[in-house]
Amino acid sequence: MIPNRPRYAARLNAFKRKGDTVAGMLAAAGRVGGLSAADLNYPDHFVAHDPASLSRLLADHGLALNGLAMRYYTEEGFRLGAFTHPDAAIRRAAIDLTRRGIDACAEMGGSQMTLWMGQDGFDYSFQADYARMWDDTIAALAEVADHNPAIDIAVEYKPNEPRAHALMPDMATTLLALAEVGRRNTGVTLDFAHMLYAGEMPAKAAMLAARRSRILGLHLNDGYGKRDDGLMAGSVHPVQTVELLVALARIGYGGIIYFDTFPDHSGLNPIDEARTNIRLTDRLIEIAARLAADPALAAAQARQDAAAATGLVMAALCGA
């Protein structure tokens, strides 16, 4: 183990093979040296297991619970929206499902529920009453946050998918919503590929989150900015990844780093892919720690000297 290494988690479904079970996925994740935590999806991963048995499975494979993540797409009735569905009864069902997920998280000793509200959006002009959708979402977020104030509620935004336009597509919109929700146990999960997809500079988005809310989670991955590619961390945008890690070091973020990558999409061995993620990220964090403390870089940024800053960063990355 590297001294002071951050704790790493990975997307559990990345380890899924045809016919595999939650137990099989956890066993595979447990074989990755350096992975110390796992996220579970609710209700997907609880269909055949209760919270107690899942806690035992995690412990059996040397993994801690990072948190739970809601997955509304498993419910056909939420296709038109979960918190924004036009039918109040279906909105109530989505809120109640989320409350049960929060209860499961608490029973397992977890402290965080992540909400990715991909179904909450619209596809056509004149399809949606935007004000009503916004009001319903703010009310739902407030209710689930109030259900158990000891559990943090993290919003993971994404521009679209499956809806053409998500109601929470970027950092600014998410922060506006959380300000209206006004609950201390809410915050943001940063997903690197989602931030690229939203046309954001990840380090700037992290700065905004730290100023106006709380950074509750970090999903590292990479992509080409046109969709949620889920590639290995630093494989396409190493400079922007290091800039994000420098920003987080300066902010003082100390949470788990979660690899939200998709080895299953291109037939990679998920254990090898997770090990590569860890090796790359260990190196990038080491570089970021040095850069975050480098007075020459801070001075170059203060005067907006891109040539000097780039030279320092590339020397750290490439020895140039």
C-alpha positions as CSV (number, residue, x, y, z in Angstrom):
1,M,0.0,0.0,0.0
2,I,1.2,3.5,-0.8
3,P,1.3,5.7,2.3
4,N,-1.7,8.2,2.4
5,R,-3.2,6.5,-0.7
6,P,-6.8,7.7,-1.1
7,R,-9.5,5.0,-0.8
8,Y,-10.7,3.7,-4.2
9,A,-14.0,2.3,-5.2
10,A,-15.3,1.1,-8.6
11,R,-18.5,0.6,-10.5
12,L,-19.7,-2.8,-9.3
13,N,-21.6,-3.6,-12.5
14,A,-18.3,-3.3,-14.4
15,F,-17.4,-6.7,-12.9
16,K,-20.6,-8.4,-14.0
17,R,-20.3,-11.4,-16.3
18,K,-23.3,-13.1,-18.0
19,G,-25.4,-14.7,-15.4
20,D,-23.3,-13.2,-12.6
21,T,-24.8,-12.3,-9.2
22,V,-24.0,-9.5,-6.8
23,A,-21.9,-11.9,-4.8
24,G,-19.9,-12.7,-7.9
25,M,-19.3,-9.1,-8.7
26,L,-18.2,-8.3,-5.2
27,A,-15.8,-11.3,-5.3
28,A,-14.3,-10.0,-8.5
29,A,-13.9,-6.5,-7.1
30,G,-12.3,-7.9,-4.0
31,R,-9.5,-9.4,-6.1
32,V,-8.4,-5.9,-7.2
33,G,-5.6,-4.8,-4.9
34,G,-6.2,-1.2,-3.9
35,L,-10.0,-1.3,-4.1
36,S,-11.2,-0.8,-0.6
37,A,-14.9,0.2,-1.1
38,A,-17.9,-0.4,-3.3
39,D,-21.1,1.4,-4.2
40,L,-24.4,-0.6,-4.4
41,N,-27.3,0.3,-6.6
42,Y,-30.8,0.5,-5.1
43,P,-33.0,-1.4,-5.7
44,D,-31.1,-3.4,-8.3
45,H,-28.5,-5.0,-6.0
46,F,-31.0,-5.6,-3.3
47,V,-33.4,-7.8,-5.3
48,A,-32.0,-11.1,-4.0
49,H,-30.3,-9.7,-0.8
50,D,-31.2,-7.8,2.3
51,P,-28.9,-5.1,3.8
52,A,-27.5,-7.5,6.4
53,S,-26.5,-10.1,3.8
54,L,-24.9,-7.5,1.6
55,S,-22.9,-6.1,4.5
56,R,-21.6,-9.6,5.1
57,L,-20.7,-10.0,1.5
58,L,-18.8,-6.8,1.5
59,A,-16.9,-7.7,4.6
60,D,-16.1,-11.2,3.2
61,H,-14.3,-9.6,0.3
62,G,-12.5,-6.9,2.3
63,L,-14.7,-4.0,1.0
64,A,-16.4,-1.2,2.8
65,L,-19.6,0.4,1.7
66,N,-19.0,3.7,0.0
67,G,-22.7,4.4,-0.4
68,L,-25.8,3.6,-2.3
69,A,-26.9,5.0,-5.7
70,M,-30.6,5.2,-6.8
71,R,-31.4,3.5,-10.1
72,Y,-34.9,4.6,-11.2
73,Y,-34.5,3.2,-14.7
74,T,-35.3,-0.3,-13.4
75,E,-38.9,0.8,-12.9
76,E,-40.9,1.0,-16.2
77,G,-43.3,3.5,-14.6
78,F,-40.5,6.0,-14.2
79,R,-39.7,6.2,-17.9
80,L,-41.5,9.6,-18.2
81,G,-39.8,10.8,-15.0
82,A,-39.3,9.9,-11.3
83,F,-39.5,13.2,-9.4
84,T,-40.9,15.0,-12.4
85,H,-43.5,12.5,-13.6
86,P,-46.9,14.2,-14.4
87,D,-48.7,11.7,-12.2
88,A,-48.5,12.6,-8.5
89,A,-48.9,9.0,-7.5
90,I,-45.8,8.0,-9.5
91,R,-43.8,10.9,-8.1
92,R,-44.8,9.7,-4.7
93,A,-43.7,6.1,-5.6
94,A,-40.3,7.5,-6.6
95,I,-39.9,9.4,-3.4
96,D,-40.9,6.4,-1.3
97,L,-38.5,4.2,-3.2
98,T,-35.7,6.7,-2.4
99,R,-36.7,6.7,1.2
100,R,-36.4,3.0,1.4
101,G,-33.0,3.2,-0.2
102,I,-31.9,5.7,2.4
103,D,-33.2,3.3,5.1
104,A,-31.1,0.5,3.6
105,C,-28.1,2.7,3.4
106,A,-28.4,3.6,7.1
107,E,-29.0,-0.1,8.1
108,M,-25.7,-1.0,6.4
109,G,-23.8,1.8,8.2
110,G,-23.5,3.9,5.1
111,S,-23.7,7.7,5.0
112,Q,-24.5,8.7,1.4
113,M,-27.1,8.3,-1.2
114,T,-26.3,9.4,-4.8
115,L,-29.1,10.5,-7.0
116,W,-28.6,10.4,-10.8
117,M,-32.0,11.6,-12.1
118,G,-31.6,10.6,-15.8
119,Q,-35.3,10.1,-16.3
120,D,-36.2,13.6,-15.0
121,G,-36.1,15.7,-18.1
122,F,-37.8,16.2,-21.5
123,D,-37.4,15.4,-25.2
124,Y,-39.5,18.0,-27.1
125,S,-40.4,21.6,-27.1
126,F,-43.7,22.2,-25.4
127,Q,-43.6,18.7,-23.8
128,A,-42.9,20.0,-20.3
129,D,-44.1,22.6,-17.9
130,Y,-40.6,23.6,-16.8
131,A,-41.7,25.4,-13.7
132,R,-43.8,22.5,-12.4
133,M,-41.0,20.0,-13.1
134,W,-38.5,22.3,-11.2
135,D,-40.9,22.8,-8.3
136,D,-41.6,19.0,-8.0
137,T,-37.9,18.2,-8.1
138,I,-37.1,20.7,-5.4
139,A,-39.9,19.4,-3.2
140,A,-38.7,15.8,-3.7
141,L,-35.1,16.5,-2.9
142,A,-36.1,18.4,0.2
143,E,-38.3,15.4,1.3
144,V,-35.7,12.8,0.8
145,A,-33.0,14.9,2.5
146,D,-35.3,15.4,5.5
147,H,-36.0,11.6,5.7
148,N,-32.7,11.0,7.5
149,P,-30.5,14.1,8.0
150,A,-27.6,11.8,9.0
151,I,-27.5,10.5,5.3
152,D,-26.0,12.9,2.7
153,I,-27.9,13.3,-0.5
154,A,-25.5,13.8,-3.5
155,V,-26.8,14.9,-6.9
156,E,-24.9,13.6,-9.8
157,Y,-25.7,15.7,-12.8
158,K,-25.5,14.8,-16.5
159,P,-26.5,16.8,-19.6
160,N,-28.8,14.0,-21.0
161,E,-29.5,10.3,-21.4
162,P,-31.9,8.8,-21.4
163,R,-33.9,12.0,-21.8
164,A,-32.8,14.4,-24.6
165,H,-32.5,17.2,-21.9
166,A,-31.9,16.5,-18.2
167,L,-33.5,18.8,-15.7
168,M,-30.1,18.9,-13.9
169,P,-27.6,19.1,-16.8
170,D,-24.7,21.0,-15.3
171,M,-23.0,22.4,-12.2
172,A,-24.7,25.8,-12.2
173,T,-28.2,24.4,-12.5
174,T,-27.5,21.8,-9.8
175,L,-26.2,24.4,-7.4
176,L,-29.2,26.6,-8.1
177,A,-31.5,23.7,-7.2
178,L,-29.5,22.8,-4.0
179,A,-29.7,26.4,-2.9
180,E,-33.5,26.3,-3.2
181,V,-33.6,22.9,-1.4
182,G,-31.6,24.5,1.4
183,R,-30.7,21.3,3.3
184,R,-27.3,20.9,5.0
185,N,-27.1,17.2,4.1
186,T,-27.1,17.8,0.3
187,G,-24.3,18.3,-2.1
188,V,-22.8,17.3,-5.5
189,T,-21.1,14.3,-7.0
190,L,-18.5,15.3,-9.6
191,D,-18.3,12.9,-12.6
192,F,-15.4,13.8,-14.8
193,A,-16.9,12.6,-18.0
194,H,-20.2,14.2,-17.2
195,M,-18.5,17.5,-16.7
196,L,-16.7,17.2,-20.1
197,Y,-20.0,16.3,-21.6
198,A,-21.6,19.4,-20.1
199,G,-18.9,21.6,-21.7
200,E,-17.4,22.4,-18.4
201,M,-13.8,22.7,-17.2
202,P,-13.8,20.1,-14.4
203,A,-11.5,22.1,-12.0
204,K,-13.7,25.2,-12.4
205,A,-16.8,23.1,-11.7
206,A,-15.2,21.7,-8.6
207,M,-14.4,25.2,-7.4
208,L,-18.0,26.3,-7.8
209,A,-19.3,23.2,-5.9
210,A,-16.9,23.9,-3.0
211,R,-17.9,27.5,-2.8
212,R,-21.7,27.1,-3.0
213,S,-22.4,23.5,-1.8
214,R,-20.4,20.4,-0.8
215,I,-18.4,18.0,-2.9
216,L,-19.8,14.6,-1.7
217,G,-18.3,12.3,-4.3
218,L,-15.7,12.1,-7.1
219,H,-16.2,9.8,-10.1
220,L,-13.0,9.5,-12.1
221,N,-13.2,8.4,-15.8
222,D,-12.6,9.9,-19.1
223,G,-14.1,10.4,-22.6
224,Y,-14.2,12.6,-25.7
225,G,-16.9,15.0,-24.4
226,K,-19.6,13.8,-26.8
227,R,-21.2,11.2,-24.5
228,D,-20.6,9.4,-21.3
229,D,-17.7,7.2,-22.6
230,G,-16.6,5.8,-19.3
231,L,-12.9,5.4,-20.3
232,M,-10.1,4.9,-17.9
233,A,-9.1,7.8,-15.8
234,G,-6.6,10.2,-17.5
235,S,-6.6,8.2,-20.7
236,V,-7.8,11.1,-22.9
237,H,-7.6,14.2,-20.8
238,P,-4.6,13.8,-18.4
239,V,-3.9,17.5,-18.1
240,Q,-7.6,18.3,-17.2
241,T,-7.6,15.4,-14.8
242,V,-4.5,16.7,-13.0
243,E,-6.0,20.2,-12.9
244,L,-9.1,18.7,-11.2
245,L,-7.0,16.8,-8.7
246,V,-4.9,20.0,-8.0
247,A,-8.2,21.9,-7.4
248,L,-9.4,19.2,-5.1
249,A,-6.1,19.1,-3.2
250,R,-6.3,22.8,-2.6
251,I,-10.0,22.5,-1.6
252,G,-9.1,19.7,0.9
253,Y,-11.3,17.0,-0.6
254,G,-10.5,13.8,1.2
255,G,-13.4,11.4,0.1
256,I,-13.3,8.2,-1.8
257,I,-12.4,8.2,-5.5
258,Y,-14.9,6.1,-7.5
259,F,-13.9,4.7,-10.9
260,D,-17.1,5.1,-13.0
261,T,-15.7,3.3,-16.0
262,F,-17.2,0.8,-18.5
263,P,-14.7,-2.0,-19.3
264,D,-17.7,-4.1,-20.1
265,H,-18.5,-1.9,-23.1
266,S,-15.3,-2.8,-25.0
267,G,-14.6,-6.3,-23.6
268,L,-11.8,-5.4,-21.3
269,N,-11.0,-7.6,-18.4
270,P,-12.5,-5.6,-15.5
271,I,-9.9,-6.6,-12.9
272,D,-7.1,-5.5,-15.2
273,E,-8.9,-2.3,-16.1
274,A,-9.5,-1.5,-12.4
275,R,-5.8,-2.1,-11.6
276,T,-4.8,0.2,-14.4
277,N,-7.1,2.9,-13.1
278,I,-5.5,2.6,-9.7
279,R,-1.9,2.8,-11.1
280,L,-2.7,5.8,-13.3
281,T,-4.6,7.6,-10.6
282,D,-1.9,7.0,-7.9
283,R,0.6,8.6,-10.3
284,L,-1.7,11.6,-11.2
285,I,-2.5,12.2,-7.5
286,E,1.2,12.2,-6.7
287,I,1.8,14.8,-9.5
288,A,-1.2,16.9,-8.4
289,A,0.0,17.0,-4.8
290,R,3.4,18.5,-5.9
291,L,1.7,21.0,-8.3
292,A,-0.8,22.1,-5.7
293,A,2.0,23.0,-3.4
294,D,4.3,24.6,-6.1
295,P,4.6,28.4,-5.6
296,A,5.8,28.8,-9.1
297,L,2.6,27.3,-10.5
298,A,0.5,29.4,-8.1
299,A,2.3,32.6,-9.3
300,A,1.9,31.7,-12.9
301,Q,-1.8,31.2,-12.4
302,A,-2.1,34.5,-10.5
303,R,-0.7,36.4,-13.5
304,Q,-2.6,34.1,-16.0
305,D,0.7,33.1,-17.6
306,A,-0.4,30.1,-19.6
307,A,3.1,29.4,-21.1
308,A,4.7,29.2,-17.7
309,A,1.9,27.2,-16.1
310,T,1.8,24.7,-19.0
311,G,5.6,24.3,-18.9
312,L,5.4,23.4,-15.2
313,V,2.5,21.0,-15.7
314,M,4.1,19.2,-18.7
315,A,7.4,18.9,-16.8
316,A,5.6,17.2,-14.0
317,L,3.7,14.9,-16.3
318,C,6.3,14.2,-18.9
319,G,9.6,15.4,-17.5
320,A,9.7,17.9,-20.4
